[in-house]
Amino acid sequence: QVQLVESGGGLVQPGGSPRLSCAASGFTFSSFTMTWYRQAPGKERELVAGIAPAGTSTNYADSMKGRFTISRDNTKNTVYLQVNSLKPEDTAVYCCNVRLGGETYWGQGTQVTVSS
C-alpha cells in the first residue's frame, strides 16, 4: 500500500532553513514524479514544487522560486524540500504527493511554524 511520510517540520525562527523529507513506500518510487504542496491556515492548498522521476527536471510555483529547492534520492525512496530564509507567511502544513494512474496519494504533512 502506498505510504508517504513527511518529517522535518517544527517551530523555526524567521530566516531558518529546514529541510523537509517525504519517505515513500508501496510503489516504484523512481518511476514517478513527486510533488510538494503546502496549506497555510485559512488558505487553500498551493503547489510548491515538483520533480521528475530521475530528478533531472524540476518545476516551481512562481511564488516559490528562489527560496525552495526540491530534490530526491531514489536509493532512499525520499523526496526533499529545502526551504531557505523562512518568513512567518511560510507557516503551513507541507505535504508531498504522488499520482499513480488515476489516484493521487498524500502524506499526512509536516507542520512548519515560523515564529520568533
N, C-alpha and C positions, 0 to 999 in steps of 0.2 A: 504494500500500500504506500502511496506517495506521502512523504513527510517532508516538511520544510520547517526548520527550527532556527529562529533568529536569536542572536545574542550580541552583546557588546554595548547595549544602551545603558542608561542610568542618568544620574544627575551630573551635568557637565557645566563648567564655568564658561561664560562667554569667551570666545576665542579658542576654545578647546578643539581637539581634533581626534575624536574617537574613530575607531574602525569597527564597523558593524559586520557581522558574519551571518550567513544563512547556510546551514548544513542540510543537504538534501539526501534523500534515500527513497528507494522504491521505484526508481526509473533510471534509464541510462543517461546520467547527468550530462555527459559530454556531447550528447546529441541535441540538446535543446537550449534555446535562448532563455536566459534568466533575466528577470526584471525586478527592480526595486521601486516601491511606491511609498508614499507617506501620507498620513492623515493627521492634520493638526486639529486641536479642539474646536468644534463648531464649524469645521470646514469640510469640504469634500476631499475624498482621496485624490492624490495627484501623482502623476508619473515623476520619478526621479531620473532613472537611467535604466538602460537595457544593455545586455552584452550577448554577442553571438556565441554559438556553441564552442567554437575553438578559441574564443577570446580575441579574435583578430579584428573585430568590429564592435564599436560601442556607440550608443546614442544617448543624448541627454535632453531633458526638457530645457527649453531656453533659459528659464529662471534658475536652473541648477548648474549651468555651465560655469566652470571656473573653480568652484569650491568642493565639488563632489567628484569622486573617481570610483568607477565600478571596475572590478577585476574578478577573476575566477581562477581556481586551482582545480582542474579536472582530476588530478590524482587524489584530491581530498573531498571531491564532490561538494565544494563550498564556493559560494559567491560572496564577494566582499563589497562593502561600500565605505570608502574613506571619506570622511566629512571633515572639512577644514574650516577654521575660523568661524566656529559656530556663533549664531546670533540667537537671541531669545525667540525670534519668529521661526526658528528651525525646530522648536519644540513640537514633537509629533510622535506618533507610533509609526515606526518604519517596518515595512513588510516586504518580503520577497514573494515572487510568484513564478509559476511556470505554466505554460499552456501545452497540454498533451492532447492532441487530437481536438476534440470538441470540448474538453474540460479544462477549466482553469483552477489551479490549486494555489492556496495561500497558506503562509505560515501564520502563527498567532501574533507575530510582530514583536518588536522590542521598543520600549518607550525611551525616548531621548528627551530629557528636560534640561533646557538651557537656562541656568539661573545662577546668580552670584549669591 
